[in-house]
């Protein structure tokens, strides 16, 4: 079973009911798969398009066993699911991603050590167990530097950029409240943030998507440019590093590798995500195979699809504060204009409340020139709130 093919028509169980699970299910349905999601929230984005939602907490053992009972293969759509439950599922169901990769990527220190074991560089870091540890490490790395919780945290949460030694007591006190290990990272003065998503199947086939150049605003991904505005040699090196990590960690399914590119052309890996990734949404229309179809292919041990880019693209996130101007634009006659050189492809996630900073959807702007996408964004006024 470990290396067998899970054919179309089978049922895929998904731990998590968010937008990544939703888009995974939509891609898999086109291939003939059925989906069941386990998610605590009612009417979840994934649950809306799945065949069934089991509404229960991620730590509910009985619910996990029910998911195992009705699924031919199980995957997860975000990494903060209960690793202990995932381990149980590996004993009672087919979870090709296993629990080891989840265990590693849920903890920044374990993740960094695994990246280093793959022969890939990360920013210098130190484990922090006390305020004195933090003071010593800040003295070594200098300021600014970044204190992070080792577990939890996303979109900038669980982080403190220390800009002077005077901030050390407050930074340690604030992040210690999380009750988890802490890690201090030396600040990398990067020119660009890029990411590469690689896929690996149980049979050992590995493929990488083209690198995306990512722009963040207030620690939340705002835009991804593809092709990334980097040299061909850096592009090749970034893809090579992502494949090396996927192979070294024996990943199954997708693994997203976030990297910093310095002005000297050096690449440092920042974080990993063992799942579909926000910066890979561009693949939905711009590549021969989307990241979501590729994940289905990988966990089901089908041959992986080609990853070539069909067209330049800019992916831009839609947050809660963008929903009102977005809907006004897309319902207007002006949205039908075809002389902009940009074809917008809208994806909304079915979330019930448009809260500020909440990811509600994204738009893939297909174009022959990514500069035209920026002009389109300015003309629509949807993102005027972003400086």
GIRA-V225108 format. One record per residue. N is the residue number from 1. RES is the residue in three letters. SS is DSSP state (A for helix, B for strand, O for the rest). PSI is psi in degrees with one decimal (999 if undefined). D_FIRST is the distance of its C-alpha to the first C-alpha in Angstrom with 1 decimal. Layout:
# GIRA-V225108
n | res | ss | psi | d_first
N | RES | SS | PSI | D_FIRST
N | RES | SS | PSI | D_FIRST
This chain:
# GIRA-V225108
n | res | ss | psi | d_first
1 | UNK | O | -32.2 | 0.0
2 | UNK | O | -36.5 | 3.8
3 | UNK | O | 13.7 | 5.5
4 | UNK | O | 164.5 | 4.8
5 | UNK | O | 134.1 | 7.8
6 | UNK | O | 104.7 | 8.9
7 | UNK | O | 157.9 | 12.2
8 | UNK | O | 144.5 | 15.6
9 | UNK | O | -17.4 | 16.7
10 | UNK | O | 169.7 | 13.9
11 | UNK | B | 128.2 | 15.1
12 | UNK | B | 123.3 | 15.0
13 | UNK | B | 139.2 | 16.4
14 | UNK | B | 119.3 | 18.9
15 | UNK | B | 111.5 | 20.5
16 | UNK | O | 141.7 | 24.0
17 | UNK | O | 24.6 | 26.2
18 | UNK | O | -162.5 | 28.3
19 | UNK | A | -29.9 | 29.1
20 | UNK | A | -40.8 | 26.1
21 | UNK | A | -36.6 | 23.8
22 | UNK | A | -50.5 | 26.4
23 | UNK | A | -29.4 | 26.2
24 | UNK | A | -45.7 | 22.4
25 | UNK | A | -39.5 | 22.5
26 | UNK | A | -41.0 | 25.3
27 | UNK | A | -42.1 | 23.5
28 | UNK | A | -32.0 | 20.3
29 | UNK | A | -38.1 | 22.5
30 | UNK | A | -25.5 | 24.0
31 | UNK | O | -1.5 | 20.6
32 | UNK | O | 6.9 | 20.2
33 | UNK | O | 152.3 | 17.9
34 | UNK | B | 158.5 | 19.1
35 | UNK | B | 139.6 | 19.7
36 | UNK | B | 132.0 | 20.4
37 | UNK | B | 145.4 | 22.1
38 | UNK | B | 118.6 | 23.2
39 | UNK | O | 133.9 | 26.6
40 | UNK | O | -28.7 | 29.8
41 | UNK | O | 140.5 | 32.2
42 | UNK | O | 152.0 | 33.2
43 | UNK | O | 50.4 | 33.1
44 | UNK | O | 158.7 | 30.9
45 | UNK | O | -43.2 | 30.4
46 | UNK | O | -40.2 | 26.8
47 | UNK | O | -29.6 | 27.6
48 | UNK | O | -27.8 | 30.2
49 | UNK | O | -6.2 | 27.7
50 | UNK | O | 166.2 | 24.6
51 | UNK | O | -26.9 | 24.2
52 | UNK | B | 145.2 | 24.7
53 | UNK | B | 126.6 | 25.7
54 | UNK | B | 110.8 | 25.3
55 | UNK | O | 106.0 | 28.4
56 | UNK | O | 163.4 | 28.2
57 | UNK | O | 158.0 | 28.4
58 | UNK | O | -19.9 | 25.5
59 | UNK | O | 4.8 | 26.1
60 | UNK | O | 108.4 | 26.1
61 | UNK | A | -41.9 | 23.5
62 | UNK | A | -40.3 | 24.0
63 | UNK | A | -39.9 | 23.4
64 | UNK | A | -39.5 | 20.2
65 | UNK | A | -33.2 | 18.9
66 | UNK | A | -40.1 | 20.1
67 | UNK | A | -42.1 | 18.2
68 | UNK | A | -38.9 | 15.0
69 | UNK | A | -36.5 | 16.0
70 | UNK | A | -0.2 | 16.6
71 | UNK | O | 143.5 | 13.9
72 | UNK | O | -25.7 | 10.5
73 | UNK | B | 146.2 | 10.3
74 | UNK | B | 139.1 | 13.2
75 | UNK | B | 174.6 | 15.5
76 | UNK | B | 147.9 | 19.0
77 | UNK | O | -4.2 | 22.1
78 | UNK | O | 155.8 | 24.4
79 | UNK | O | -1.1 | 24.2
80 | UNK | O | 24.1 | 26.6
81 | UNK | O | 165.3 | 24.2
82 | UNK | O | 114.4 | 24.1
83 | UNK | A | -32.5 | 22.1
84 | UNK | A | -40.5 | 22.2
85 | UNK | A | -39.5 | 20.7
86 | UNK | A | -39.7 | 18.0
87 | UNK | A | -41.1 | 17.3
88 | UNK | A | -43.4 | 17.4
89 | UNK | A | -34.6 | 14.9
90 | UNK | A | -21.4 | 12.4
91 | UNK | A | -21.8 | 13.0
92 | UNK | A | -5.3 | 12.8
93 | UNK | O | 178.6 | 10.5
94 | UNK | O | 108.3 | 8.0
95 | UNK | O | 86.6 | 10.6
96 | UNK | O | -26.5 | 9.6
97 | UNK | O | -19.1 | 13.4
98 | UNK | O | -172.8 | 13.4
99 | UNK | O | -15.8 | 16.9
100 | UNK | A | -44.8 | 18.5
101 | UNK | A | -40.1 | 19.4
102 | UNK | A | -46.0 | 20.8
103 | UNK | A | -40.9 | 22.7
104 | UNK | A | -48.1 | 24.2
105 | UNK | A | -9.8 | 25.2
106 | UNK | O | -8.8 | 26.7
107 | UNK | O | 117.6 | 29.4
108 | UNK | A | -36.3 | 31.6
109 | UNK | A | -45.6 | 32.5
110 | UNK | A | -39.4 | 29.0
111 | UNK | A | -46.5 | 28.2
112 | UNK | A | -41.0 | 31.3
113 | UNK | A | -36.4 | 30.5
114 | UNK | A | -37.4 | 27.0
115 | UNK | A | -44.3 | 28.7
116 | UNK | A | -36.5 | 31.3
117 | UNK | A | -24.0 | 28.8
118 | UNK | O | -1.7 | 27.5
119 | UNK | O | 25.1 | 31.1
120 | UNK | O | 143.5 | 31.9
121 | UNK | O | 138.9 | 35.1
122 | UNK | B | 165.2 | 35.6
123 | UNK | O | 142.6 | 39.0
124 | UNK | O | 140.1 | 40.7
125 | UNK | B | 166.3 | 40.0
126 | UNK | B | 139.7 | 41.0
127 | UNK | B | 134.9 | 39.6
128 | UNK | B | 117.2 | 42.3
129 | UNK | O | -10.8 | 43.0
130 | UNK | O | 166.5 | 46.7
131 | UNK | A | -33.0 | 49.3
132 | UNK | A | -40.2 | 50.7
133 | UNK | A | -43.1 | 47.4
134 | UNK | A | -41.7 | 47.6
135 | UNK | A | -41.9 | 51.2
136 | UNK | A | -44.4 | 50.5
137 | UNK | A | -38.2 | 47.5
138 | UNK | A | -38.4 | 49.5
139 | UNK | A | -33.7 | 52.3
140 | UNK | A | -45.4 | 50.0
141 | UNK | A | -26.6 | 48.3
142 | UNK | O | 174.4 | 51.3
143 | UNK | O | 150.0 | 51.3
144 | UNK | O | 156.9 | 49.8
145 | UNK | B | 168.4 | 46.5
146 | UNK | B | 119.5 | 43.7
147 | UNK | B | 131.2 | 42.8
148 | UNK | B | 150.0 | 39.4
149 | UNK | B | 144.6 | 37.5
150 | UNK | O | -24.1 | 34.4
151 | UNK | O | 159.4 | 32.4
152 | UNK | O | -171.6 | 32.8
153 | UNK | O | 130.6 | 35.1
154 | UNK | O | 159.1 | 34.6
155 | UNK | O | 40.9 | 37.0
156 | UNK | O | -7.1 | 39.5
157 | UNK | O | 153.0 | 39.3
158 | UNK | O | 29.3 | 39.4
159 | UNK | B | 151.3 | 41.4
160 | UNK | B | 117.9 | 45.0
161 | UNK | B | 112.4 | 46.6
162 | UNK | B | 115.6 | 49.3
163 | UNK | O | -11.7 | 52.3
164 | UNK | O | 158.1 | 54.8
165 | UNK | A | -21.7 | 55.0
166 | UNK | A | -21.9 | 56.7
167 | UNK | A | -8.9 | 53.4
168 | UNK | A | -50.0 | 51.7
169 | UNK | A | -44.6 | 52.6
170 | UNK | A | -41.8 | 51.7
171 | UNK | A | -46.1 | 48.4
172 | UNK | A | -43.9 | 47.3
173 | UNK | A | -42.9 | 48.6
174 | UNK | A | -49.3 | 46.9
175 | UNK | A | -23.2 | 43.4
176 | UNK | A | -23.4 | 43.5
177 | UNK | O | -22.6 | 43.7
178 | UNK | O | -17.8 | 39.9
179 | UNK | O | 26.0 | 39.5
180 | UNK | O | 171.7 | 36.9
181 | UNK | O | 155.1 | 37.2
182 | UNK | B | 151.9 | 39.1
183 | UNK | B | 135.4 | 39.0
184 | UNK | B | 132.1 | 41.8
185 | UNK | B | 137.5 | 41.2
186 | UNK | B | 139.1 | 43.9
187 | UNK | O | 125.2 | 44.8
188 | UNK | O | 119.8 | 43.8
189 | UNK | O | 92.0 | 46.4
190 | UNK | B | 156.3 | 44.2
191 | UNK | B | -33.9 | 45.3
192 | UNK | B | 151.2 | 42.1
193 | UNK | B | 127.3 | 38.9
194 | UNK | B | 164.4 | 36.0
195 | UNK | B | 148.4 | 32.2
196 | UNK | B | 133.7 | 29.4
197 | UNK | B | 123.0 | 26.0
198 | UNK | B | 153.5 | 23.2
199 | UNK | B | 140.7 | 19.6
200 | UNK | B | 139.1 | 16.7
201 | UNK | O | 164.3 | 13.2
202 | UNK | O | -26.6 | 10.2
203 | UNK | O | -5.2 | 11.5
204 | UNK | O | 1.8 | 14.8
205 | UNK | O | 135.7 | 16.9
206 | UNK | B | 135.3 | 19.6
207 | UNK | B | 149.5 | 22.5
208 | UNK | B | 145.5 | 25.3
209 | UNK | O | 159.4 | 27.6
210 | UNK | O | 146.2 | 31.4
211 | UNK | O | 142.6 | 33.0
212 | UNK | B | 140.7 | 34.7
213 | UNK | B | 122.4 | 38.1
214 | UNK | B | 137.3 | 38.2
215 | UNK | B | 122.5 | 41.4
216 | UNK | B | 147.1 | 41.4
217 | UNK | B | 121.3 | 44.1
218 | UNK | O | 43.6 | 44.6
219 | UNK | O | 11.1 | 41.2
220 | UNK | B | 134.2 | 39.4
221 | UNK | B | 126.3 | 38.0
222 | UNK | B | -50.8 | 40.6
223 | UNK | B | 150.1 | 39.9
224 | UNK | B | 127.8 | 37.7
225 | UNK | B | 130.9 | 39.2
226 | UNK | B | 124.9 | 37.2
227 | UNK | O | 145.2 | 38.1
228 | UNK | O | 146.5 | 38.8
229 | UNK | O | 68.1 | 42.4
230 | UNK | O | 165.5 | 41.6
231 | UNK | O | 160.0 | 42.2
232 | UNK | A | -36.1 | 39.8
233 | UNK | A | -38.8 | 39.4
234 | UNK | A | -41.2 | 38.4
235 | UNK | A | -48.2 | 35.9
236 | UNK | A | -41.0 | 34.3
237 | UNK | A | -40.3 | 34.3
238 | UNK | A | -43.6 | 32.8
239 | UNK | A | -38.6 | 29.9
240 | UNK | A | -41.1 | 29.5
241 | UNK | A | -40.6 | 29.5
242 | UNK | A | -42.2 | 26.9
243 | UNK | A | -39.7 | 24.5
244 | UNK | A | -42.9 | 25.4
245 | UNK | A | -44.3 | 24.6
246 | UNK | A | -41.1 | 21.2
247 | UNK | A | -43.6 | 20.4
248 | UNK | A | -40.0 | 22.1
249 | UNK | O | 1.3 | 20.4
250 | UNK | O | 46.0 | 16.9
251 | UNK | O | 148.9 | 17.0
252 | UNK | O | 133.2 | 14.3
253 | UNK | B | -153.9 | 16.1
254 | UNK | B | 149.0 | 19.9
255 | UNK | B | 123.0 | 22.2
256 | UNK | B | 131.6 | 25.9
257 | UNK | B | 111.2 | 28.4
258 | UNK | B | 135.5 | 32.0
259 | UNK | B | 153.0 | 34.7
260 | UNK | B | 136.9 | 38.5
261 | UNK | B | 120.3 | 40.5
262 | UNK | B | 169.7 | 43.9
263 | UNK | O | -20.3 | 47.1
264 | UNK | O | 3.0 | 46.6
265 | UNK | O | 13.3 | 43.3
266 | UNK | O | 145.8 | 41.2
267 | UNK | B | 130.3 | 37.8
268 | UNK | B | 129.6 | 36.8
269 | UNK | B | 131.8 | 33.5
270 | UNK | B | -56.0 | 34.3
271 | UNK | B | 161.5 | 31.1
272 | UNK | B | 153.9 | 27.4
273 | UNK | B | 118.2 | 25.5
274 | UNK | O | 60.4 | 21.7
275 | UNK | O | 175.6 | 21.8
276 | UNK | O | 154.8 | 23.9
277 | UNK | O | 147.3 | 27.4
278 | UNK | A | -39.5 | 30.9
279 | UNK | A | -3.3 | 32.0
280 | UNK | A | 3.6 | 29.3
281 | UNK | O | -23.9 | 30.6
282 | UNK | O | -25.9 | 32.7
283 | UNK | A | -15.9 | 29.8
284 | UNK | A | -38.0 | 29.8
285 | UNK | A | -20.4 | 32.7
286 | UNK | A | -7.3 | 33.5
287 | UNK | B | 159.4 | 30.4
288 | UNK | O | -30.5 | 28.7
289 | UNK | O | 135.1 | 25.5
290 | UNK | O | 160.5 | 25.8
291 | UNK | A | -30.2 | 24.0
292 | UNK | A | -44.3 | 22.5
293 | UNK | A | -39.8 | 21.1
294 | UNK | A | -37.8 | 19.8
295 | UNK | A | -43.6 | 18.0
296 | UNK | A | -46.9 | 16.3
297 | UNK | A | -42.2 | 15.4
298 | UNK | A | -49.8 | 14.2
299 | UNK | A | -23.4 | 11.9
300 | UNK | O | 2.3 | 10.5
301 | UNK | O | 29.7 | 10.2
302 | UNK | O | 160.9 | 13.2
303 | UNK | O | 137.8 | 16.1
304 | UNK | O | 149.0 | 18.3
305 | UNK | O | 161.4 | 21.7
306 | UNK | O | 147.4 | 25.1
307 | UNK | O | 9.8 | 26.8
308 | UNK | O | 146.1 | 30.4
309 | UNK | B | 131.2 | 33.1
310 | UNK | O | -31.4 | 35.0
311 | UNK | O | 148.4 | 37.9
312 | UNK | O | 151.2 | 39.4
313 | UNK | B | 147.8 | 38.6
314 | UNK | B | 121.9 | 39.6
315 | UNK | B | 130.3 | 37.4
316 | UNK | B | 133.4 | 39.6
317 | UNK | B | 148.6 | 38.7
318 | UNK | B | 113.1 | 40.5
319 | UNK | B | 173.6 | 41.4
320 | UNK | A | -40.7 | 43.1
321 | UNK | A | -11.0 | 46.6
322 | UNK | A | -8.5 | 45.8
323 | UNK | A | -43.7 | 44.9
324 | UNK | A | -52.2 | 48.5
325 | UNK | A | -29.2 | 49.6
326 | UNK | A | -50.2 | 46.3
327 | UNK | A | -36.4 | 46.7
328 | UNK | A | -42.6 | 50.4
329 | UNK | A | -48.3 | 49.7
330 | UNK | A | -16.8 | 47.0
331 | UNK | O | 1.7 | 49.2
332 | UNK | O | 160.1 | 52.2
333 | UNK | A | -29.6 | 53.6
334 | UNK | A | -28.8 | 53.4
335 | UNK | A | -18.0 | 49.6
336 | UNK | A | -6.4 | 49.9
337 | UNK | O | 137.9 | 51.8
338 | UNK | O | 15.5 | 50.3
339 | UNK | O | 12.4 | 52.6
340 | UNK | O | -13.4 | 50.9
341 | UNK | O | 13.8 | 48.4
342 | UNK | B | 132.8 | 45.6
343 | UNK | B | 107.1 | 43.1
344 | UNK | B | 133.9 | 41.8
345 | UNK | B | 112.5 | 38.4
346 | UNK | B | 135.3 | 38.3
347 | UNK | B | 113.1 | 35.3
348 | UNK | B | 148.7 | 36.1
349 | UNK | O | -0.7 | 33.7
350 | UNK | O | 22.0 | 35.2
351 | UNK | O | 146.2 | 36.4
352 | UNK | O | -25.5 | 39.3
353 | UNK | O | 128.1 | 41.7
354 | UNK | O | 80.6 | 42.8
355 | UNK | O | 149.7 | 43.5
356 | UNK | O | 134.2 | 44.9
357 | UNK | O | -0.5 | 42.4
358 | UNK | O | 132.3 | 39.5
359 | UNK | B | 115.1 | 37.1
360 | UNK | B | -20.5 | 37.7
361 | UNK | B | -170.3 | 36.4
362 | UNK | B | 164.1 | 36.8
363 | UNK | B | 131.3 | 38.5
364 | UNK | B | 118.8 | 37.4
365 | UNK | B | 102.9 | 40.7
366 | UNK | B | 132.3 | 40.2
367 | UNK | B | 162.7 | 43.2
368 | UNK | O | -6.0 | 44.5
369 | UNK | O | 115.4 | 46.0
370 | UNK | A | -20.2 | 44.6
371 | UNK | A | -32.7 | 48.3
372 | UNK | A | -31.5 | 48.7
373 | UNK | A | -41.2 | 45.9
374 | UNK | A | -39.5 | 48.0
375 | UNK | A | -41.5 | 51.0
376 | UNK | A | -43.4 | 49.2
377 | UNK | A | -41.5 | 48.2
378 | UNK | A | -39.3 | 51.7
379 | UNK | A | -37.2 | 53.2
380 | UNK | A | -27.2 | 51.1
381 | UNK | O | 5.2 | 52.0
382 | UNK | O | -36.4 | 48.7
383 | UNK | O | 28.1 | 48.2
384 | UNK | O | -22.0 | 51.9
385 | UNK | O | -11.8 | 51.3
386 | UNK | O | 125.7 | 49.5
387 | UNK | O | 999 | 52.0
